[in-house]
Amino acid sequence: MIPRKLGLLYAVTLAAVFWLGFVVYYALQMQMPVPGPSEILPEQRSFRREREEGKPEEAAATETPTREIKGCEWIRNRLHNPIDIPGSRPLPKSGKRNTDGNVFWLKSPEMHTKNPETGEEIMILKYNIYNRDPSWTQHTEKYENTVSVLSEHRSETFLPRLHAHCRDIDGYHYIAVEYISKHMNEVPKPEGLPACVDRAIDIMTMFSTMDDKGLCMMDMKPGQWMVRDDGTFVIQDVDDIVASPTKVVYKDQAEGLMATVQRFNRLSAREIDKLWKLRMFPGKQFNIRYAVMSFSMIMNDLGFQWSSRRCAGSAESTVDYDTFHTCRKKLEAWSMSVGDDWPTPTQLISGLKSCRADGTFQRNARDEKPWHALPAGDEANYRPPSACVRAYDNKQSGGRTFTKCEGSCCRNKGSNKCYYTAKASMCS
């Protein structure tokens, strides 16, 4: 047992030590300098600003952590236990026909539902295996490419957000992505020249961002972008975005663009064929130039038609519509340049701004990036398409037929030269 007097002395001593420690600590705090703005860490500065603005301390949250991408079990649960969305539209259907004439699906929307954890609307896409040949793997390649692009570039607003993916559920690939609600024709149309140009810049910014990341869109066609409710634009077919340069560009689209460039630059079929294969896209390599050459198509897929009635100048613009229109046409001509002075998407954006501001733009040299430089092909290896000179052959019943020329069957495209192979059944 501790004597009563000794216990009292111990308690008084302990209290005195505690009080002395508090006094010393307070004195030191009073002598410390107040940190200036440059001495405050970013998270401290943000926290202090929110407190000064009268926000609750809970509002000073740290950056939202990266969203976890779910797997097969999550998608399976969504398929078996969907959350119905009142007023949901019927899912779009589209298909292609294979050689026997049957419709097949490479990728089809399977379900419009919600992410139960976040409440966000999602679309579950199903990649179908419609070809029984085990060597045919396009559906798998597109699935893998989509997952790769969306996972690696998760912070990019021009891409839909990836929620989940699964390589195999009952023999199919599945991807759950953000549901984008609006097509371009559902967006309110802009009024006035500044608003029209802003819409064009918003779309071109997606391709500018792609170029910054070294990516290339290999399926350039109308309807490839949609709109979120907040007005941001999103690329729809992510499986067609690849690292630049790529050799995977659809032949019919490449040939169509080639014909457009040919007509615009008034070149013969043989001239554009040689330029295309040796200088513009040697070795069938495609980069951001492919999207740039589609600038004219992009400008006509903005959800509105350029016209002096809709896009007339306003108090905010310094040029009239006709002056801008002439400048824009020159910008489109630059985009289809067959030389090596072709522009990047960033340069086309700058050109649109200059056309709106003063009706002209500068054709400056582009900033070189590794994927911009495609080494010219070896002319010694170039083989021109077969060409033969002949007159049209008229059928007795009217119309024209195709004639074998130098052992091959050629199809005439409007002149007396033929460059394109025709089906044997069409030859005389």
SULBELFEN-V869630 format. One record per helix or strand of 2 or more residues. SS is the DSSP state (a for helix, b for strand). FROM is the first residue (numbers start at 1). TO is the last residue. Records with the same first field share a line. If there is no record, write none. Layout:
BEGIN
SS: FROM-TO ; FROM-TO
END
This chain:
BEGIN
a: 4-31 ; 37-39 ; 42-52 ; 57-59 ; 72-80 ; 138-152 ; 184-186 ; 193-212 ; 238-240 ; 251-265 ; 269-280 ; 282-284 ; 288-292 ; 295-299 ; 321-335 ; 345-358 ; 370-372 ; 379-381 ; 424-426
b: 96-97 ; 103-104 ; 107-114 ; 121-127 ; 162-169 ; 172-178 ; 215-217 ; 225-227 ; 233-235 ; 241-243 ; 388-389 ; 393-394 ; 400-402 ; 404-405 ; 408-412 ; 417-421
END
